[in-house]
Amino acid sequence: MIEMQLIREIVRLPAPAPEPQALAADGERLWVSSMQTSRLYAVSPSDDRVLDEAQAPGKPIGAIALGDELRFVSSEGADDDRYLRRYVPGHGVKEHDRIACPEHTGSQLAFDGERLWLSQAVRKRLLALDAGGSILATMDFADAISGFARANVGCCFVEGTLYLLARNTDDATNTLVRVTSLEKCTVEALAHLPFRSVSLAHDGTRFWTADKPANALVAFTA
């Protein structure tokens, strides 16, 4: 375990279904997926009510809320191929919106205000993608977080600053990392999460992650 200050947990809610995975926040709702049910759920962060839900075409791995829409990474088929999918409440997930991730690999999503970024956790990098899924830019964090098993088990931009969840090598828990230079891929470790979490979102005030073993959604500050 990395010796540093723990996060300050603010809210803990039960997930709407077992094995929560993808997590996104649009300011009013939390979007969360379940690896067991392969469904997407919109949850009220104030009282944990399920406001909407939909069946996904595969297993949703990572997600980002863009306005009223949800973009998510879907694991599909026996080979675990990854695709970008789009969900619009009231209209569902459309097959023609499917875009293959580069090399059919990817997990988490982030949005910098202009571009969609896809993480490749094992390769410790983020890829900026155009509307067709082609790579526009690459951020390689392999050297910056060489002491971690993998990067980007969660990622999000907050007011132009990129934050990552990096998986610790010794106990499979995570550390919240702030990227201090996108160009040089330099990072600063901020706080330790004392549980095995996945996905990272920000609702404008606080971070959210999924405590997967506890089937819980957790809001925290560093």
Secondary structure, DSSP 8 states (H G I E B T S, - for coil): ---S-B-EEEEEEE-SSSSEEEEEE-SS-EEEEETTT-EEEEE-TTT--EEEEEE-SSEEEEEEEETTEEEEEEEETTTTEEEEEEEETTTEE-GGG-EE-GGG----EEE-SS-EEEEETTTTEEEEE-TTS-EEEEEE-TTTTTTEEEEEEEEEEETTEEEEEEEETTTS-EEEEEEEETTTTEEEEEEEESS-EEEEEE-SSSEEEEETTTTEEEEEE-
